Amino acid sequence: MQRFDRITVNPAQMNGQPCIRGTRLTVRRALGIAALYPDRTERLSEFPLLEDEYIRQALHLAACHLPDAVAELA
């Protein structure tokens, strides 16, 4: 089983959404930032706490929660 040591879930913080450890930055928001800043250097200049390992674990967490079903794209 994958261990997400950089992701935390606290029911008293951000309505229990998974967050980047030590921040109030949700995994969802971190993935949005990764999509908006595909250049690592630019992302780190804007969000220095959002290191590559945080992004990797956020992506893995998201992938673990997606259904494994085939969907037709229109």
Backbone as JSON, one array per atom type, in Angstrom:
{
  "sequence": "MQRFDRITVNPAQMNGQPCIRGTRLTVRRALGIAALYPDRTERLSEFPLLEDEYIRQALHLAACHLPDAVAELA",
  "N": [[0.84, -1.18, 0.0], [0.5, 2.22, -0.81], [2.22, 4.81, 0.81], [1.38, 7.94, 1.9], [3.16, 10.26, 2.86], [3.38, 12.95, 2.7], [0.96, 14.04, 2.48], [-1.89, 15.07, 4.22], [-4.84, 14.45, 6.16], [-7.25, 16.08, 7.86], [-10.05, 16.36, 9.73], [-10.78, 18.78, 10.89], [-9.63, 20.72, 9.37], [-9.79, 22.5, 6.39], [-12.26, 21.33, 5.7], [-11.79, 18.6, 5.89], [-10.55, 17.82, 3.56], [-7.94, 16.31, 1.6], [-4.71, 17.54, 2.2], [-1.64, 19.3, 1.46], [1.03, 18.46, 3.43], [1.49, 20.3, 6.4], [0.43, 22.64, 5.43], [-2.33, 24.71, 4.3], [-3.06, 24.05, 1.83], [-4.87, 22.43, -0.49], [-4.88, 19.13, -1.96], [-6.19, 19.08, -4.37], [-5.96, 21.77, -5.18], [-3.17, 21.92, -5.35], [-2.71, 20.23, -7.52], [-3.96, 21.7, -9.49], [-2.25, 23.92, -9.55], [0.08, 22.66, -10.45], [-0.75, 22.04, -13.03], [-1.11, 24.58, -14.1], [1.43, 25.64, -13.95], [3.55, 24.19, -15.61], [6.26, 24.32, -15.95], [8.86, 23.55, -13.92], [10.72, 25.25, -12.55], [9.49, 27.76, -12.66], [7.13, 27.17, -11.27], [8.17, 26.56, -8.72], [9.26, 29.04, -8.08], [7.01, 30.58, -7.68], [5.56, 29.05, -5.83], [7.26, 28.0, -3.49], [7.18, 25.99, -1.52], [6.01, 23.84, -2.7], [7.23, 21.24, -3.57], [8.69, 18.77, -5.84], [8.14, 16.13, -4.92], [5.82, 16.45, -3.43], [4.0, 17.08, -5.45], [4.15, 14.69, -6.93], [3.1, 12.84, -5.06], [0.55, 13.93, -4.74], [-0.52, 13.59, -7.31], [-0.47, 10.77, -7.41], [-2.24, 10.13, -5.32], [-4.61, 11.21, -6.37], [-4.89, 9.59, -8.64], [-5.3, 7.13, -7.42], [-7.85, 7.42, -6.49], [-9.5, 7.63, -8.65], [-11.98, 6.12, -10.7], [-11.47, 2.9, -12.17], [-12.36, 2.57, -14.92], [-13.46, 2.24, -18.3], [-14.11, 4.95, -20.29], [-16.04, 6.47, -22.8], [-15.01, 9.02, -24.92], [-16.51, 11.89, -26.13]],
  "CA": [[0.0, 0.0, 0.0], [1.25, 3.47, -0.91], [2.21, 5.68, 1.98], [1.37, 9.34, 1.52], [3.71, 10.95, 4.03], [3.35, 14.4, 2.48], [-0.45, 14.4, 2.38], [-2.58, 14.87, 5.48], [-6.29, 14.64, 6.2], [-7.66, 16.5, 9.19], [-11.45, 16.8, 9.62], [-10.92, 20.16, 11.37], [-8.92, 21.61, 8.46], [-10.24, 22.49, 5.0], [-13.39, 20.4, 5.6], [-11.33, 17.23, 5.79], [-9.96, 17.52, 2.26], [-6.5, 16.01, 1.66], [-3.88, 18.75, 2.06], [-0.19, 19.18, 1.48], [1.46, 18.46, 4.83], [1.96, 21.54, 6.98], [-0.16, 23.8, 4.77], [-3.77, 24.66, 4.06], [-3.14, 23.89, 0.39], [-5.47, 21.13, -0.77], [-4.31, 18.35, -3.05], [-6.85, 19.55, -5.59], [-5.33, 23.04, -5.55], [-1.79, 21.63, -5.75], [-2.75, 19.68, -8.88], [-4.27, 22.84, -10.35], [-1.02, 24.69, -9.67], [0.98, 21.88, -11.31], [-1.23, 22.17, -14.4], [-0.89, 25.96, -14.54], [2.87, 25.9, -13.98], [4.24, 22.97, -15.99], [7.7, 24.55, -15.79], [9.22, 23.33, -12.52], [11.39, 26.42, -12.0], [8.47, 28.8, -12.49], [6.24, 26.74, -10.18], [8.87, 26.71, -7.45], [9.44, 30.46, -7.77], [5.72, 31.06, -7.19], [5.13, 28.21, -4.71], [8.5, 27.31, -3.1], [6.93, 24.82, -0.67], [5.39, 22.78, -3.49], [8.33, 20.48, -4.17], [8.3, 17.7, -6.78], [7.59, 14.96, -4.22], [4.44, 16.79, -3.09], [3.23, 16.94, -6.68], [4.09, 13.26, -7.24], [2.15, 12.18, -4.16], [-0.79, 14.44, -5.04], [-0.95, 12.88, -8.52], [-0.72, 9.37, -7.07], [-3.47, 10.1, -4.53], [-5.72, 11.43, -7.31], [-5.02, 8.39, -9.47], [-5.85, 6.05, -6.58], [-9.27, 7.68, -6.23], [-10.27, 7.64, -9.89], [-12.46, 4.78, -11.06], [-10.73, 2.22, -13.22], [-13.37, 2.18, -15.9], [-13.27, 2.8, -19.62], [-15.15, 5.93, -20.62], [-15.96, 6.96, -24.16], [-14.92, 10.47, -25.04], [-17.32, 12.36, -27.27]],
  "C": [[0.88, 1.25, 0.0], [1.11, 4.29, 0.36], [2.33, 7.11, 1.5], [1.86, 10.16, 2.71], [3.73, 12.47, 3.87], [1.93, 14.92, 2.31], [-1.1, 14.12, 3.74], [-4.08, 15.09, 5.3], [-6.66, 14.93, 7.64], [-9.08, 17.02, 9.08], [-11.67, 18.26, 10.06], [-10.24, 21.18, 10.45], [-9.44, 21.43, 7.04], [-11.35, 21.45, 4.76], [-12.96, 18.96, 5.38], [-10.74, 16.84, 4.44], [-8.48, 17.18, 2.42], [-5.71, 17.29, 1.37], [-2.41, 18.38, 2.01], [0.24, 19.38, 2.92], [1.99, 19.83, 5.25], [1.4, 22.8, 6.35], [-1.68, 23.67, 4.76], [-4.02, 24.57, 2.55], [-3.68, 22.49, 0.09], [-4.75, 20.44, -1.92], [-4.91, 18.82, -4.37], [-6.21, 20.84, -6.09], [-3.89, 22.81, -6.01], [-1.74, 21.07, -7.17], [-3.09, 20.78, -9.89], [-3.03, 23.69, -10.6], [-0.04, 23.97, -10.6], [0.56, 22.0, -12.78], [-0.98, 23.58, -14.95], [0.58, 26.33, -14.7], [3.62, 24.63, -14.36], [5.76, 23.09, -15.89], [8.05, 24.52, -14.3], [9.82, 24.58, -11.88], [10.4, 27.55, -11.73], [7.53, 28.45, -11.34], [6.91, 26.96, -8.82], [9.12, 28.17, -7.09], [8.15, 31.06, -7.21], [5.28, 30.34, -5.92], [6.33, 27.39, -4.21], [8.29, 26.07, -2.23], [6.41, 23.62, -1.45], [6.45, 22.03, -4.29], [7.8, 19.33, -5.04], [7.65, 16.51, -6.08], [6.14, 15.22, -3.79], [3.53, 16.61, -4.31], [3.07, 15.47, -7.04], [3.07, 12.56, -6.36], [0.72, 12.66, -4.4], [-1.35, 13.75, -6.29], [-1.3, 11.43, -8.22], [-2.01, 9.24, -6.27], [-4.69, 10.27, -5.45], [-5.96, 10.19, -8.16], [-5.64, 7.23, -8.69], [-7.36, 6.21, -6.36], [-10.12, 7.79, -7.49], [-10.76, 6.23, -10.19], [-11.64, 4.21, -12.21], [-11.7, 1.66, -14.24], [-13.06, 2.86, -17.23], [-14.43, 3.74, -19.9], [-14.95, 6.4, -22.06], [-15.92, 8.48, -24.14], [-15.69, 10.9, -26.28], [-16.55, 13.25, -28.18]]
}
